[in-house]
Amino acid sequence: MSNHFFSIGSVLALLAVAGGALGGHVLKPRLSEYHLEIFEVAARYHMYHAIAVIICSWAINKFSSPWAQTAGWLFVIGIVIFSGSLYLLSLTKFRWLGAITPIGGTAFMLGWLCLAIAPWRNYTWKKSNNK
């Protein structure tokens, strides 16, 4: 699974760079300053969490913890919902899309929590099995 997350994270990072380039070069003259700012927030969080997915790849190998795998999926879900809704909001100007953005933000926060738990849950498990 760690190889999958490494590849998924790398592709997501590629898409974040492409999104940033699209926003900076193609959309800049077409969007209002407000909507361009929303697009840029989407691209920024997209990249942060693409890198987080790659970190999960490392954490799965390092800690052998299901928490790291759960974190990876939460980051992917967060990118799709958080960044995806903001991308669509900026392009379509459908304000109701802003209502689902916090679901993605919650997925991001839960992903970071799971990643924080990953090494400790593994440590506790290993320690209790070595008695």
DOFIGU-345400 format. One record per residue (C-alpha): residue number from 1; x, y, z. Coordinates in pm, 1 decimal. Each point is the difference from the previous one (the first is absolute). Layout:
N
NUM|X|Y|Z $
...
END
This chain:
131
1|0.0|0.0|0.0 $
2|289.7|237.2|63.4 $
3|97.9|-13.9|-368.0 $
4|-355.2|93.4|-91.5 $
5|4.4|302.4|227.8 $
6|336.7|109.8|-134.9 $
7|-136.1|-11.7|-355.1 $
8|-334.5|156.0|91.5 $
9|173.5|280.6|189.7 $
10|237.6|64.6|-288.7 $
11|-284.5|20.2|-251.8 $
12|-196.3|226.5|234.4 $
13|305.8|226.5|31.8 $
14|30.7|9.4|-380.0 $
15|-366.3|102.6|-22.5 $
16|52.2|267.2|266.8 $
17|285.9|151.0|-201.0 $
18|-213.2|-13.0|-314.9 $
19|-286.7|163.8|190.4 $
20|227.5|272.6|128.6 $
21|130.6|66.1|-351.0 $
22|-354.5|6.2|-136.6 $
23|-102.6|249.6|265.9 $
24|304.4|219.3|-42.1 $
25|12.2|9.3|-376.8 $
26|-335.9|-86.3|-152.1 $
27|-255.8|95.4|261.7 $
28|163.3|312.8|140.5 $
29|-142.1|231.7|-267.4 $
30|-336.5|-181.1|0.5 $
31|-86.1|-19.9|371.1 $
32|-71.4|271.3|249.4 $
33|264.1|55.7|266.0 $
34|-231.7|-166.3|254.7 $
35|-52.3|-315.1|-210.0 $
36|367.1|-19.3|-93.9 $
37|88.7|10.1|369.4 $
38|-239.5|-290.8|63.2 $
39|164.9|-194.3|-283.2 $
40|345.0|68.2|146.8 $
41|-108.1|-124.6|344.6 $
42|-126.1|-319.7|-165.3 $
43|332.0|-52.1|-182.5 $
44|204.7|73.8|313.8 $
45|-186.9|-248.0|220.3 $
46|-1.6|-248.8|-285.1 $
47|381.2|7.6|-9.7 $
48|43.7|-9.2|378.6 $
49|-212.1|-310.5|21.8 $
50|147.5|-167.0|-307.5 $
51|330.0|17.2|189.6 $
52|-181.0|-136.2|306.3 $
53|-112.8|-302.4|-205.3 $
54|364.8|-63.4|-91.3 $
55|91.9|29.4|369.2 $
56|-264.2|-264.2|72.2 $
57|180.3|-231.7|-241.9 $
58|311.8|33.1|212.6 $
59|-197.2|-33.3|325.9 $
60|-167.2|-322.6|-113.0 $
61|343.8|-155.7|-57.0 $
62|150.3|146.9|315.8 $
63|-276.6|-73.6|249.6 $
64|-203.5|-282.7|-158.6 $
65|-303.3|174.9|139.4 $
66|-351.6|3.7|-143.0 $
67|-23.3|356.2|130.2 $
68|248.2|116.8|-264.3 $
69|-205.5|-164.8|-273.6 $
70|-318.1|159.5|134.6 $
71|176.7|337.2|3.4 $
72|95.1|-42.2|-366.1 $
73|-358.0|-67.2|-104.1 $
74|-127.4|291.6|207.6 $
75|247.4|230.8|-173.7 $
76|-112.5|-122.9|-342.6 $
77|-365.9|47.1|96.6 $
78|82.6|343.6|138.4 $
79|167.5|106.4|-323.9 $
80|-297.9|-113.0|-204.6 $
81|-259.4|167.4|223.7 $
82|185.9|307.6|132.3 $
83|208.3|97.6|-299.7 $
84|-248.3|-139.7|-249.1 $
85|-287.4|204.2|139.4 $
86|212.8|315.2|5.5 $
87|120.1|-56.1|-356.7 $
88|-360.1|-41.3|-112.5 $
89|-119.5|295.9|207.1 $
90|259.6|229.3|-154.8 $
91|-76.3|-117.8|-353.7 $
92|-379.2|-28.3|15.2 $
93|-70.2|259.1|271.2 $
94|-258.4|-237.3|151.9 $
95|10.0|121.0|359.1 $
96|-166.8|-312.2|138.9 $
97|324.3|-191.6|-67.1 $
98|152.4|187.0|292.4 $
99|-234.8|-194.0|228.6 $
100|177.6|-331.6|-68.4 $
101|353.6|136.7|25.7 $
102|14.7|-48.3|381.2 $
103|-57.1|-373.7|-48.0 $
104|330.9|-12.6|-186.2 $
105|166.2|214.4|265.6 $
106|-121.9|-241.8|265.0 $
107|146.5|-289.1|-200.1 $
108|334.6|184.6|-5.7 $
109|-5.1|50.4|377.8 $
110|-96.6|-362.5|65.5 $
111|277.7|-109.8|-234.6 $
112|257.8|194.7|198.8 $
113|-138.9|-145.6|323.7 $
114|25.9|-355.0|-138.2 $
115|354.6|67.4|-117.5 $
116|87.9|126.8|348.5 $
117|-140.3|-317.6|156.0 $
118|172.8|-235.7|-246.7 $
119|340.1|-32.0|171.4 $
120|-143.9|-17.5|352.3 $
121|-261.3|-264.1|-68.9 $
122|267.7|-212.3|-164.6 $
123|235.6|49.8|295.8 $
124|-269.0|-102.2|248.2 $
125|-87.7|-307.7|-206.8 $
126|362.1|-113.0|-35.4 $
127|72.3|58.7|368.1 $
128|-302.2|-201.4|116.0 $
129|86.6|-290.2|-234.7 $
130|359.3|-21.8|124.5 $
131|-96.2|-73.5|361.1 $
END
